[in-house]
Amino acid sequence: MPKFHDLSEYAATIALIIDAAHVNLHAAALRSVTDLAESSGVTPGLLVDLRFTLPLRPLTRSRLATIYRYGDAALRELDDHLREGTMTEDPGGLLRPTGEGLAFIHRLYDLHAAAADRVWAGHDLPALANLAGRALDSAGRVPDGALEMTAPPYEPEGTSPGVLLFNRIAALRHHRADAHATAWQAEGLTAAEIVALADGPLRARIEAETNLWAAAPYRTLSADERDTLHGGLLKLV
């Protein structure tokens, strides 16, 4: 197990592992999710990406723009969902899944559970889900930030440990995204400018500041628990 000099170094390292584990399960479920979407005549889009958010709290177009800071693809997908009847927009601008959209999300949870059982078999998923959940519970919310809009995750009774873990680490990614946005906004940059920013002292300073902010959720875990989370997630990649 690697030794970390401080929590910011831990945050930088585990962010990469969280991303890889998250992508791994998405990839494992891709075929079945694609088949479900095609048989249902549904655009998966936001229903997949915000599966752990939409059943709990309405969003708005401006909130979606915050969650997806670096592009407008989500808003284009929204139009598909509204046209297909899986989401609705009320006169006040609140966006919610319809009954059809919720049914798709619940079936999606089943597919993700099956994928986790397949590719993450033999690992202590309940323990890892618990550690990720404790970290998420202690993650500070930036007012009007992405995490505030996406957490806590939707966890209906009977949700499998693999799906709990999958969605909790997905939410932790939004905490880091808020930390990153806080850092580049403090330097006076826009979303377009940080995307285009080349490697150099400014980029390094922003990444270092991001890691400081992103370390906060892991303070609630002991050193041994942080090692367990790091090593356990690494085995899922």
Rosetta constraint file for C-alpha pairs under 8 A:
AtomPair CA 1 CA 227 HARMONIC 7.05 0.50
AtomPair CA 1 CA 231 HARMONIC 7.01 0.50
AtomPair CA 4 CA 9 HARMONIC 6.13 0.50
AtomPair CA 4 CA 10 HARMONIC 5.94 0.50
AtomPair CA 5 CA 9 HARMONIC 6.62 0.50
AtomPair CA 6 CA 10 HARMONIC 6.58 0.50
AtomPair CA 7 CA 11 HARMONIC 6.02 0.50
AtomPair CA 7 CA 212 HARMONIC 7.60 0.50
AtomPair CA 7 CA 215 HARMONIC 5.51 0.50
AtomPair CA 7 CA 218 HARMONIC 7.46 0.50
AtomPair CA 7 CA 219 HARMONIC 7.63 0.50
AtomPair CA 8 CA 12 HARMONIC 6.24 0.50
AtomPair CA 8 CA 208 HARMONIC 7.74 0.50
AtomPair CA 8 CA 211 HARMONIC 4.80 0.50
AtomPair CA 8 CA 212 HARMONIC 4.96 0.50
AtomPair CA 8 CA 213 HARMONIC 7.91 0.50
AtomPair CA 8 CA 214 HARMONIC 7.22 0.50
AtomPair CA 8 CA 215 HARMONIC 5.23 0.50
AtomPair CA 9 CA 13 HARMONIC 6.32 0.50
AtomPair CA 9 CA 211 HARMONIC 7.05 0.50
AtomPair CA 10 CA 14 HARMONIC 6.00 0.50
AtomPair CA 10 CA 215 HARMONIC 7.26 0.50
AtomPair CA 11 CA 15 HARMONIC 5.96 0.50
AtomPair CA 11 CA 211 HARMONIC 5.79 0.50
AtomPair CA 11 CA 212 HARMONIC 7.85 0.50
AtomPair CA 11 CA 214 HARMONIC 6.01 0.50
AtomPair CA 11 CA 215 HARMONIC 4.97 0.50
AtomPair CA 11 CA 218 HARMONIC 7.78 0.50
AtomPair CA 12 CA 16 HARMONIC 7.01 0.50
AtomPair CA 12 CA 211 HARMONIC 5.73 0.50
AtomPair CA 13 CA 17 HARMONIC 6.79 0.50
AtomPair CA 14 CA 18 HARMONIC 5.97 0.50
AtomPair CA 14 CA 230 HARMONIC 6.21 0.50
AtomPair CA 15 CA 19 HARMONIC 6.17 0.50
AtomPair CA 15 CA 173 HARMONIC 7.40 0.50
AtomPair CA 15 CA 176 HARMONIC 7.83 0.50
AtomPair CA 16 CA 20 HARMONIC 6.23 0.50
AtomPair CA 17 CA 21 HARMONIC 6.09 0.50
AtomPair CA 17 CA 230 HARMONIC 7.66 0.50
AtomPair CA 17 CA 233 HARMONIC 6.58 0.50
AtomPair CA 17 CA 234 HARMONIC 5.97 0.50
AtomPair CA 17 CA 237 HARMONIC 7.23 0.50
AtomPair CA 18 CA 22 HARMONIC 6.00 0.50
AtomPair CA 18 CA 169 HARMONIC 6.29 0.50
AtomPair CA 18 CA 170 HARMONIC 7.92 0.50
AtomPair CA 18 CA 173 HARMONIC 7.58 0.50
AtomPair CA 18 CA 233 HARMONIC 6.94 0.50
AtomPair CA 19 CA 23 HARMONIC 6.14 0.50
AtomPair CA 19 CA 173 HARMONIC 7.49 0.50
AtomPair CA 20 CA 24 HARMONIC 5.98 0.50
AtomPair CA 20 CA 237 HARMONIC 5.78 0.50
AtomPair CA 21 CA 25 HARMONIC 6.46 0.50
AtomPair CA 21 CA 233 HARMONIC 6.67 0.50
AtomPair CA 21 CA 234 HARMONIC 7.50 0.50
AtomPair CA 21 CA 236 HARMONIC 5.80 0.50
AtomPair CA 21 CA 237 HARMONIC 4.78 0.50
AtomPair CA 22 CA 26 HARMONIC 6.41 0.50
AtomPair CA 22 CA 166 HARMONIC 6.36 0.50
AtomPair CA 22 CA 169 HARMONIC 7.16 0.50
AtomPair CA 22 CA 170 HARMONIC 6.74 0.50
AtomPair CA 23 CA 27 HARMONIC 6.07 0.50
AtomPair CA 24 CA 28 HARMONIC 6.22 0.50
AtomPair CA 24 CA 236 HARMONIC 7.85 0.50
AtomPair CA 24 CA 237 HARMONIC 6.19 0.50
AtomPair CA 25 CA 29 HARMONIC 6.22 0.50
AtomPair CA 25 CA 112 HARMONIC 7.42 0.50
AtomPair CA 25 CA 115 HARMONIC 6.73 0.50
AtomPair CA 25 CA 116 HARMONIC 6.63 0.50
AtomPair CA 25 CA 119 HARMONIC 7.63 0.50
AtomPair CA 25 CA 166 HARMONIC 7.62 0.50
AtomPair CA 26 CA 30 HARMONIC 5.90 0.50
AtomPair CA 26 CA 112 HARMONIC 7.85 0.50
AtomPair CA 27 CA 31 HARMONIC 7.98 0.50
AtomPair CA 28 CA 115 HARMONIC 5.84 0.50
AtomPair CA 28 CA 119 HARMONIC 7.21 0.50
AtomPair CA 29 CA 33 HARMONIC 6.00 0.50
AtomPair CA 29 CA 111 HARMONIC 6.56 0.50
AtomPair CA 29 CA 112 HARMONIC 6.03 0.50
AtomPair CA 29 CA 115 HARMONIC 5.45 0.50
AtomPair CA 30 CA 34 HARMONIC 5.92 0.50
AtomPair CA 31 CA 35 HARMONIC 6.16 0.50
AtomPair CA 32 CA 36 HARMONIC 6.15 0.50
AtomPair CA 32 CA 111 HARMONIC 6.81 0.50
AtomPair CA 33 CA 37 HARMONIC 6.15 0.50
AtomPair CA 33 CA 44 HARMONIC 7.95 0.50
AtomPair CA 33 CA 108 HARMONIC 6.85 0.50
AtomPair CA 33 CA 111 HARMONIC 6.95 0.50
AtomPair CA 34 CA 38 HARMONIC 6.14 0.50
AtomPair CA 34 CA 44 HARMONIC 7.82 0.50
AtomPair CA 35 CA 39 HARMONIC 6.05 0.50
AtomPair CA 36 CA 40 HARMONIC 5.95 0.50
AtomPair CA 37 CA 41 HARMONIC 5.83 0.50
AtomPair CA 37 CA 42 HARMONIC 4.93 0.50
AtomPair CA 37 CA 43 HARMONIC 6.24 0.50
AtomPair CA 37 CA 44 HARMONIC 5.97 0.50
AtomPair CA 38 CA 42 HARMONIC 6.47 0.50
AtomPair CA 42 CA 81 HARMONIC 7.73 0.50
AtomPair CA 42 CA 84 HARMONIC 6.86 0.50
AtomPair CA 42 CA 86 HARMONIC 7.67 0.50
AtomPair CA 43 CA 77 HARMONIC 7.78 0.50
AtomPair CA 43 CA 80 HARMONIC 6.75 0.50
AtomPair CA 43 CA 81 HARMONIC 6.64 0.50
AtomPair CA 43 CA 84 HARMONIC 7.95 0.50
AtomPair CA 44 CA 48 HARMONIC 5.63 0.50
AtomPair CA 45 CA 49 HARMONIC 6.39 0.50
AtomPair CA 45 CA 74 HARMONIC 7.57 0.50
AtomPair CA 45 CA 77 HARMONIC 6.05 0.50
AtomPair CA 46 CA 50 HARMONIC 5.40 0.50
AtomPair CA 46 CA 51 HARMONIC 7.35 0.50
AtomPair CA 46 CA 74 HARMONIC 6.87 0.50
AtomPair CA 46 CA 77 HARMONIC 6.88 0.50
AtomPair CA 46 CA 78 HARMONIC 7.15 0.50
AtomPair CA 47 CA 51 HARMONIC 5.22 0.50
AtomPair CA 47 CA 54 HARMONIC 7.64 0.50
AtomPair CA 47 CA 101 HARMONIC 7.10 0.50
AtomPair CA 47 CA 104 HARMONIC 7.62 0.50
AtomPair CA 47 CA 105 HARMONIC 6.36 0.50
AtomPair CA 48 CA 105 HARMONIC 7.19 0.50
AtomPair CA 48 CA 108 HARMONIC 7.48 0.50
AtomPair CA 50 CA 54 HARMONIC 5.94 0.50
AtomPair CA 50 CA 150 HARMONIC 7.60 0.50
AtomPair CA 51 CA 55 HARMONIC 7.34 0.50
AtomPair CA 51 CA 105 HARMONIC 5.92 0.50
AtomPair CA 51 CA 154 HARMONIC 7.72 0.50
AtomPair CA 52 CA 56 HARMONIC 7.81 0.50
AtomPair CA 52 CA 150 HARMONIC 7.36 0.50
AtomPair CA 52 CA 151 HARMONIC 7.98 0.50
AtomPair CA 52 CA 153 HARMONIC 4.81 0.50
AtomPair CA 52 CA 154 HARMONIC 4.57 0.50
AtomPair CA 52 CA 155 HARMONIC 7.48 0.50
AtomPair CA 52 CA 167 HARMONIC 6.39 0.50
AtomPair CA 53 CA 57 HARMONIC 6.38 0.50
AtomPair CA 53 CA 149 HARMONIC 7.60 0.50
AtomPair CA 53 CA 150 HARMONIC 5.09 0.50
AtomPair CA 53 CA 151 HARMONIC 6.78 0.50
AtomPair CA 53 CA 152 HARMONIC 7.75 0.50
AtomPair CA 53 CA 153 HARMONIC 5.86 0.50
AtomPair CA 53 CA 154 HARMONIC 6.02 0.50
AtomPair CA 54 CA 58 HARMONIC 6.36 0.50
AtomPair CA 54 CA 59 HARMONIC 7.56 0.50
AtomPair CA 54 CA 96 HARMONIC 6.47 0.50
AtomPair CA 54 CA 97 HARMONIC 6.42 0.50
AtomPair CA 55 CA 96 HARMONIC 7.63 0.50
AtomPair CA 55 CA 97 HARMONIC 6.87 0.50
AtomPair CA 55 CA 102 HARMONIC 6.78 0.50
AtomPair CA 55 CA 154 HARMONIC 6.60 0.50
AtomPair CA 56 CA 153 HARMONIC 7.92 0.50
AtomPair CA 56 CA 154 HARMONIC 6.23 0.50
AtomPair CA 57 CA 96 HARMONIC 7.66 0.50
AtomPair CA 57 CA 149 HARMONIC 7.75 0.50
AtomPair CA 58 CA 94 HARMONIC 5.78 0.50
AtomPair CA 58 CA 95 HARMONIC 5.33 0.50
AtomPair CA 58 CA 96 HARMONIC 5.20 0.50
AtomPair CA 59 CA 63 HARMONIC 5.96 0.50
AtomPair CA 59 CA 64 HARMONIC 6.83 0.50
AtomPair CA 59 CA 94 HARMONIC 5.65 0.50
AtomPair CA 59 CA 95 HARMONIC 5.05 0.50
AtomPair CA 59 CA 96 HARMONIC 6.90 0.50
AtomPair CA 59 CA 149 HARMONIC 7.54 0.50
AtomPair CA 60 CA 64 HARMONIC 6.22 0.50
AtomPair CA 60 CA 93 HARMONIC 5.89 0.50
AtomPair CA 60 CA 94 HARMONIC 5.09 0.50
AtomPair CA 60 CA 95 HARMONIC 5.61 0.50
AtomPair CA 61 CA 65 HARMONIC 6.21 0.50
AtomPair CA 61 CA 75 HARMONIC 7.25 0.50
AtomPair CA 61 CA 93 HARMONIC 7.49 0.50
AtomPair CA 61 CA 95 HARMONIC 7.85 0.50
AtomPair CA 62 CA 66 HARMONIC 6.46 0.50
AtomPair CA 63 CA 67 HARMONIC 6.35 0.50
AtomPair CA 63 CA 144 HARMONIC 7.79 0.50
AtomPair CA 63 CA 146 HARMONIC 7.71 0.50
AtomPair CA 63 CA 149 HARMONIC 7.36 0.50
AtomPair CA 64 CA 68 HARMONIC 6.04 0.50
AtomPair CA 64 CA 74 HARMONIC 7.24 0.50
AtomPair CA 64 CA 75 HARMONIC 7.36 0.50
AtomPair CA 65 CA 69 HARMONIC 5.70 0.50
AtomPair CA 65 CA 72 HARMONIC 7.26 0.50
AtomPair CA 65 CA 74 HARMONIC 7.99 0.50
AtomPair CA 65 CA 75 HARMONIC 7.73 0.50
AtomPair CA 66 CA 145 HARMONIC 6.78 0.50
AtomPair CA 66 CA 146 HARMONIC 6.12 0.50
AtomPair CA 67 CA 145 HARMONIC 7.52 0.50
AtomPair CA 67 CA 146 HARMONIC 4.83 0.50
AtomPair CA 67 CA 149 HARMONIC 7.95 0.50
AtomPair CA 67 CA 174 HARMONIC 7.82 0.50
AtomPair CA 68 CA 72 HARMONIC 7.10 0.50
AtomPair CA 68 CA 74 HARMONIC 6.94 0.50
AtomPair CA 69 CA 191 HARMONIC 6.55 0.50
AtomPair CA 70 CA 191 HARMONIC 6.00 0.50
AtomPair CA 70 CA 192 HARMONIC 6.94 0.50
AtomPair CA 70 CA 195 HARMONIC 7.63 0.50
AtomPair CA 72 CA 76 HARMONIC 6.68 0.50
AtomPair CA 73 CA 77 HARMONIC 6.27 0.50
AtomPair CA 74 CA 78 HARMONIC 6.11 0.50
AtomPair CA 75 CA 79 HARMONIC 6.69 0.50
AtomPair CA 76 CA 80 HARMONIC 7.00 0.50
AtomPair CA 77 CA 81 HARMONIC 6.46 0.50
AtomPair CA 78 CA 82 HARMONIC 6.19 0.50
AtomPair CA 78 CA 87 HARMONIC 7.90 0.50
AtomPair CA 79 CA 83 HARMONIC 6.09 0.50
AtomPair CA 80 CA 84 HARMONIC 6.05 0.50
AtomPair CA 81 CA 85 HARMONIC 6.01 0.50
AtomPair CA 81 CA 86 HARMONIC 5.24 0.50
AtomPair CA 81 CA 87 HARMONIC 5.38 0.50
AtomPair CA 81 CA 88 HARMONIC 7.99 0.50
AtomPair CA 82 CA 86 HARMONIC 6.30 0.50
AtomPair CA 82 CA 87 HARMONIC 5.08 0.50
AtomPair CA 82 CA 88 HARMONIC 5.71 0.50
AtomPair CA 82 CA 89 HARMONIC 7.53 0.50
AtomPair CA 85 CA 98 HARMONIC 6.88 0.50
AtomPair CA 85 CA 100 HARMONIC 7.26 0.50
AtomPair CA 85 CA 101 HARMONIC 7.62 0.50
AtomPair CA 86 CA 97 HARMONIC 5.71 0.50
AtomPair CA 86 CA 98 HARMONIC 5.15 0.50
AtomPair CA 86 CA 99 HARMONIC 7.26 0.50
AtomPair CA 86 CA 100 HARMONIC 5.35 0.50
AtomPair CA 86 CA 101 HARMONIC 4.11 0.50
AtomPair CA 86 CA 102 HARMONIC 7.75 0.50
AtomPair CA 87 CA 95 HARMONIC 6.76 0.50
AtomPair CA 87 CA 96 HARMONIC 5.50 0.50
AtomPair CA 87 CA 97 HARMONIC 4.13 0.50
AtomPair CA 87 CA 98 HARMONIC 5.07 0.50
AtomPair CA 87 CA 101 HARMONIC 6.24 0.50
AtomPair CA 88 CA 95 HARMONIC 5.64 0.50
AtomPair CA 88 CA 96 HARMONIC 5.47 0.50
AtomPair CA 88 CA 97 HARMONIC 6.20 0.50
AtomPair CA 88 CA 98 HARMONIC 6.31 0.50
AtomPair CA 89 CA 93 HARMONIC 5.67 0.50
AtomPair CA 89 CA 94 HARMONIC 5.44 0.50
AtomPair CA 89 CA 95 HARMONIC 4.54 0.50
AtomPair CA 89 CA 96 HARMONIC 6.62 0.50
AtomPair CA 90 CA 94 HARMONIC 5.48 0.50
AtomPair CA 90 CA 95 HARMONIC 6.76 0.50
AtomPair CA 97 CA 101 HARMONIC 5.01 0.50
AtomPair CA 97 CA 102 HARMONIC 5.96 0.50
AtomPair CA 98 CA 102 HARMONIC 6.17 0.50
AtomPair CA 99 CA 103 HARMONIC 6.12 0.50
AtomPair CA 100 CA 104 HARMONIC 6.31 0.50
AtomPair CA 101 CA 105 HARMONIC 6.36 0.50
AtomPair CA 102 CA 106 HARMONIC 6.20 0.50
AtomPair CA 103 CA 107 HARMONIC 6.27 0.50
AtomPair CA 104 CA 108 HARMONIC 6.02 0.50
AtomPair CA 105 CA 109 HARMONIC 6.25 0.50
AtomPair CA 106 CA 110 HARMONIC 6.63 0.50
AtomPair CA 107 CA 111 HARMONIC 6.45 0.50
AtomPair CA 108 CA 112 HARMONIC 6.18 0.50
AtomPair CA 109 CA 113 HARMONIC 6.05 0.50
AtomPair CA 109 CA 159 HARMONIC 7.80 0.50
AtomPair CA 109 CA 163 HARMONIC 6.91 0.50
AtomPair CA 110 CA 114 HARMONIC 6.26 0.50
AtomPair CA 111 CA 115 HARMONIC 6.20 0.50
AtomPair CA 112 CA 116 HARMONIC 6.07 0.50
AtomPair CA 112 CA 162 HARMONIC 7.82 0.50
AtomPair CA 112 CA 163 HARMONIC 6.32 0.50
AtomPair CA 113 CA 117 HARMONIC 6.13 0.50
AtomPair CA 113 CA 160 HARMONIC 6.11 0.50
AtomPair CA 113 CA 162 HARMONIC 5.96 0.50
AtomPair CA 113 CA 163 HARMONIC 5.57 0.50
AtomPair CA 114 CA 118 HARMONIC 6.25 0.50
AtomPair CA 115 CA 119 HARMONIC 6.12 0.50
AtomPair CA 115 CA 120 HARMONIC 7.88 0.50
AtomPair CA 116 CA 120 HARMONIC 5.10 0.50
AtomPair CA 116 CA 121 HARMONIC 7.03 0.50
AtomPair CA 116 CA 162 HARMONIC 5.32 0.50
AtomPair CA 116 CA 163 HARMONIC 7.21 0.50
AtomPair CA 117 CA 121 HARMONIC 5.20 0.50
AtomPair CA 117 CA 162 HARMONIC 7.06 0.50
AtomPair CA 119 CA 236 HARMONIC 7.86 0.50
AtomPair CA 120 CA 125 HARMONIC 7.95 0.50
AtomPair CA 120 CA 162 HARMONIC 7.76 0.50
AtomPair CA 120 CA 236 HARMONIC 6.04 0.50
AtomPair CA 123 CA 232 HARMONIC 7.60 0.50
AtomPair CA 124 CA 128 HARMONIC 6.45 0.50
AtomPair CA 124 CA 232 HARMONIC 7.82 0.50
AtomPair CA 125 CA 129 HARMONIC 5.88 0.50
AtomPair CA 125 CA 161 HARMONIC 5.63 0.50
AtomPair CA 125 CA 162 HARMONIC 5.86 0.50
AtomPair CA 125 CA 165 HARMONIC 7.00 0.50
AtomPair CA 126 CA 130 HARMONIC 6.13 0.50
AtomPair CA 126 CA 161 HARMONIC 5.12 0.50
AtomPair CA 126 CA 162 HARMONIC 7.54 0.50
AtomPair CA 126 CA 165 HARMONIC 7.82 0.50
AtomPair CA 127 CA 131 HARMONIC 6.36 0.50
AtomPair CA 128 CA 132 HARMONIC 6.11 0.50
AtomPair CA 128 CA 165 HARMONIC 6.74 0.50
AtomPair CA 128 CA 228 HARMONIC 7.83 0.50
AtomPair CA 128 CA 229 HARMONIC 6.01 0.50
AtomPair CA 128 CA 232 HARMONIC 6.85 0.50
AtomPair CA 128 CA 233 HARMONIC 7.58 0.50
AtomPair CA 129 CA 133 HARMONIC 5.92 0.50
AtomPair CA 129 CA 161 HARMONIC 6.39 0.50
AtomPair CA 129 CA 162 HARMONIC 7.51 0.50
AtomPair CA 129 CA 164 HARMONIC 5.95 0.50
AtomPair CA 129 CA 165 HARMONIC 4.31 0.50
AtomPair CA 129 CA 168 HARMONIC 7.27 0.50
AtomPair CA 130 CA 134 HARMONIC 6.17 0.50
AtomPair CA 130 CA 165 HARMONIC 7.90 0.50
AtomPair CA 131 CA 135 HARMONIC 6.26 0.50
AtomPair CA 131 CA 221 HARMONIC 7.56 0.50
AtomPair CA 131 CA 225 HARMONIC 7.32 0.50
AtomPair CA 131 CA 229 HARMONIC 6.63 0.50
AtomPair CA 132 CA 136 HARMONIC 6.09 0.50
AtomPair CA 132 CA 165 HARMONIC 6.80 0.50
AtomPair CA 132 CA 168 HARMONIC 6.14 0.50
AtomPair CA 132 CA 169 HARMONIC 6.47 0.50
AtomPair CA 132 CA 229 HARMONIC 7.50 0.50
AtomPair CA 133 CA 137 HARMONIC 6.03 0.50
AtomPair CA 133 CA 165 HARMONIC 7.81 0.50
AtomPair CA 133 CA 168 HARMONIC 6.12 0.50
AtomPair CA 134 CA 138 HARMONIC 6.45 0.50
AtomPair CA 134 CA 220 HARMONIC 7.30 0.50
AtomPair CA 134 CA 221 HARMONIC 7.73 0.50
AtomPair CA 135 CA 139 HARMONIC 6.30 0.50
AtomPair CA 135 CA 217 HARMONIC 4.64 0.50
AtomPair CA 135 CA 218 HARMONIC 5.54 0.50
AtomPair CA 135 CA 219 HARMONIC 7.92 0.50
AtomPair CA 135 CA 220 HARMONIC 6.45 0.50
AtomPair CA 135 CA 221 HARMONIC 7.12 0.50
AtomPair CA 136 CA 152 HARMONIC 7.97 0.50
AtomPair CA 136 CA 168 HARMONIC 6.97 0.50
AtomPair CA 136 CA 171 HARMONIC 7.41 0.50
AtomPair CA 136 CA 172 HARMONIC 6.14 0.50
AtomPair CA 136 CA 217 HARMONIC 6.25 0.50
AtomPair CA 137 CA 152 HARMONIC 7.78 0.50
AtomPair CA 137 CA 217 HARMONIC 7.70 0.50
AtomPair CA 138 CA 216 HARMONIC 7.71 0.50
AtomPair CA 138 CA 217 HARMONIC 5.23 0.50
AtomPair CA 138 CA 220 HARMONIC 6.83 0.50
AtomPair CA 139 CA 175 HARMONIC 7.02 0.50
AtomPair CA 139 CA 216 HARMONIC 6.37 0.50
AtomPair CA 139 CA 217 HARMONIC 4.50 0.50
AtomPair CA 140 CA 175 HARMONIC 7.90 0.50
AtomPair CA 140 CA 216 HARMONIC 7.52 0.50
AtomPair CA 140 CA 217 HARMONIC 7.46 0.50
AtomPair CA 141 CA 145 HARMONIC 6.83 0.50
AtomPair CA 141 CA 147 HARMONIC 6.15 0.50
AtomPair CA 141 CA 148 HARMONIC 5.47 0.50
AtomPair CA 141 CA 175 HARMONIC 7.59 0.50
AtomPair CA 142 CA 146 HARMONIC 7.86 0.50
AtomPair CA 142 CA 147 HARMONIC 7.38 0.50
AtomPair CA 142 CA 148 HARMONIC 6.83 0.50
AtomPair CA 142 CA 178 HARMONIC 6.91 0.50
AtomPair CA 143 CA 148 HARMONIC 6.94 0.50
AtomPair CA 144 CA 148 HARMONIC 6.34 0.50
AtomPair CA 144 CA 149 HARMONIC 7.25 0.50
AtomPair CA 145 CA 149 HARMONIC 6.72 0.50
AtomPair CA 145 CA 178 HARMONIC 6.13 0.50
AtomPair CA 146 CA 150 HARMONIC 6.23 0.50
AtomPair CA 146 CA 174 HARMONIC 5.80 0.50
AtomPair CA 146 CA 175 HARMONIC 7.27 0.50
AtomPair CA 146 CA 177 HARMONIC 7.54 0.50
AtomPair CA 146 CA 178 HARMONIC 6.32 0.50
AtomPair CA 147 CA 151 HARMONIC 5.65 0.50
AtomPair CA 147 CA 171 HARMONIC 6.71 0.50
AtomPair CA 147 CA 172 HARMONIC 7.82 0.50
AtomPair CA 147 CA 174 HARMONIC 5.16 0.50
AtomPair CA 147 CA 175 HARMONIC 5.41 0.50
AtomPair CA 147 CA 178 HARMONIC 7.12 0.50
AtomPair CA 150 CA 171 HARMONIC 6.65 0.50
AtomPair CA 150 CA 174 HARMONIC 7.74 0.50
AtomPair CA 151 CA 171 HARMONIC 6.27 0.50
AtomPair CA 152 CA 171 HARMONIC 7.74 0.50
AtomPair CA 153 CA 167 HARMONIC 6.60 0.50
AtomPair CA 153 CA 168 HARMONIC 6.69 0.50
AtomPair CA 153 CA 171 HARMONIC 7.16 0.50
AtomPair CA 155 CA 159 HARMONIC 6.04 0.50
AtomPair CA 155 CA 164 HARMONIC 6.99 0.50
AtomPair CA 159 CA 163 HARMONIC 6.52 0.50
AtomPair CA 159 CA 164 HARMONIC 6.58 0.50
AtomPair CA 160 CA 164 HARMONIC 6.24 0.50
AtomPair CA 161 CA 165 HARMONIC 6.12 0.50
AtomPair CA 162 CA 166 HARMONIC 6.05 0.50
AtomPair CA 163 CA 167 HARMONIC 6.01 0.50
AtomPair CA 164 CA 168 HARMONIC 6.02 0.50
AtomPair CA 165 CA 169 HARMONIC 6.13 0.50
AtomPair CA 166 CA 170 HARMONIC 6.26 0.50
AtomPair CA 167 CA 171 HARMONIC 6.25 0.50
AtomPair CA 168 CA 172 HARMONIC 6.29 0.50
AtomPair CA 169 CA 173 HARMONIC 6.35 0.50
AtomPair CA 170 CA 174 HARMONIC 7.03 0.50
AtomPair CA 171 CA 175 HARMONIC 6.79 0.50
AtomPair CA 172 CA 176 HARMONIC 6.56 0.50
AtomPair CA 173 CA 177 HARMONIC 6.19 0.50
AtomPair CA 174 CA 178 HARMONIC 6.17 0.50
AtomPair CA 175 CA 179 HARMONIC 6.32 0.50
AtomPair CA 175 CA 214 HARMONIC 6.83 0.50
AtomPair CA 176 CA 180 HARMONIC 6.13 0.50
AtomPair CA 176 CA 210 HARMONIC 7.33 0.50
AtomPair CA 176 CA 213 HARMONIC 7.75 0.50
AtomPair CA 176 CA 214 HARMONIC 5.21 0.50
AtomPair CA 177 CA 181 HARMONIC 6.19 0.50
AtomPair CA 178 CA 182 HARMONIC 6.08 0.50
AtomPair CA 179 CA 183 HARMONIC 6.29 0.50
AtomPair CA 179 CA 210 HARMONIC 5.16 0.50
AtomPair CA 179 CA 211 HARMONIC 7.67 0.50
AtomPair CA 179 CA 213 HARMONIC 5.43 0.50
AtomPair CA 179 CA 214 HARMONIC 5.77 0.50
AtomPair CA 180 CA 184 HARMONIC 6.35 0.50
AtomPair CA 180 CA 206 HARMONIC 7.38 0.50
AtomPair CA 180 CA 207 HARMONIC 7.24 0.50
AtomPair CA 180 CA 209 HARMONIC 7.81 0.50
AtomPair CA 180 CA 210 HARMONIC 4.82 0.50
AtomPair CA 181 CA 185 HARMONIC 5.87 0.50
AtomPair CA 181 CA 191 HARMONIC 8.00 0.50
AtomPair CA 182 CA 186 HARMONIC 6.13 0.50
AtomPair CA 182 CA 210 HARMONIC 7.64 0.50
AtomPair CA 183 CA 187 HARMONIC 6.75 0.50
AtomPair CA 183 CA 206 HARMONIC 5.45 0.50
AtomPair CA 183 CA 207 HARMONIC 7.69 0.50
AtomPair CA 183 CA 209 HARMONIC 5.90 0.50
AtomPair CA 183 CA 210 HARMONIC 5.74 0.50
AtomPair CA 184 CA 188 HARMONIC 6.64 0.50
AtomPair CA 184 CA 189 HARMONIC 5.60 0.50
AtomPair CA 184 CA 190 HARMONIC 7.49 0.50
AtomPair CA 184 CA 194 HARMONIC 6.83 0.50
AtomPair CA 184 CA 206 HARMONIC 5.93 0.50
AtomPair CA 185 CA 189 HARMONIC 5.27 0.50
AtomPair CA 185 CA 190 HARMONIC 6.69 0.50
AtomPair CA 187 CA 206 HARMONIC 7.86 0.50
AtomPair CA 189 CA 193 HARMONIC 5.80 0.50
AtomPair CA 189 CA 194 HARMONIC 6.35 0.50
AtomPair CA 190 CA 194 HARMONIC 6.31 0.50
AtomPair CA 191 CA 195 HARMONIC 6.33 0.50
AtomPair CA 192 CA 196 HARMONIC 6.37 0.50
AtomPair CA 193 CA 197 HARMONIC 5.91 0.50
AtomPair CA 197 CA 203 HARMONIC 6.89 0.50
AtomPair CA 198 CA 203 HARMONIC 6.97 0.50
AtomPair CA 199 CA 203 HARMONIC 5.57 0.50
AtomPair CA 199 CA 204 HARMONIC 7.15 0.50
AtomPair CA 200 CA 204 HARMONIC 6.11 0.50
AtomPair CA 201 CA 205 HARMONIC 6.05 0.50
AtomPair CA 202 CA 206 HARMONIC 6.22 0.50
AtomPair CA 203 CA 207 HARMONIC 6.20 0.50
AtomPair CA 204 CA 208 HARMONIC 6.10 0.50
AtomPair CA 205 CA 209 HARMONIC 6.18 0.50
AtomPair CA 206 CA 210 HARMONIC 6.05 0.50
AtomPair CA 207 CA 211 HARMONIC 6.25 0.50
AtomPair CA 208 CA 212 HARMONIC 6.48 0.50
AtomPair CA 209 CA 213 HARMONIC 6.48 0.50
AtomPair CA 210 CA 214 HARMONIC 5.95 0.50
AtomPair CA 211 CA 215 HARMONIC 5.96 0.50
AtomPair CA 212 CA 216 HARMONIC 7.42 0.50
AtomPair CA 215 CA 219 HARMONIC 7.07 0.50
AtomPair CA 218 CA 226 HARMONIC 7.06 0.50
AtomPair CA 221 CA 225 HARMONIC 5.60 0.50
AtomPair CA 221 CA 226 HARMONIC 5.96 0.50
AtomPair CA 222 CA 226 HARMONIC 6.15 0.50
AtomPair CA 223 CA 227 HARMONIC 6.26 0.50
AtomPair CA 224 CA 228 HARMONIC 6.18 0.50
AtomPair CA 225 CA 229 HARMONIC 6.14 0.50
AtomPair CA 226 CA 230 HARMONIC 6.05 0.50
AtomPair CA 227 CA 231 HARMONIC 5.91 0.50
AtomPair CA 228 CA 232 HARMONIC 5.69 0.50
AtomPair CA 229 CA 233 HARMONIC 5.96 0.50
AtomPair CA 230 CA 234 HARMONIC 6.13 0.50
AtomPair CA 231 CA 235 HARMONIC 6.46 0.50
AtomPair CA 232 CA 236 HARMONIC 6.89 0.50
AtomPair CA 233 CA 237 HARMONIC 6.88 0.50
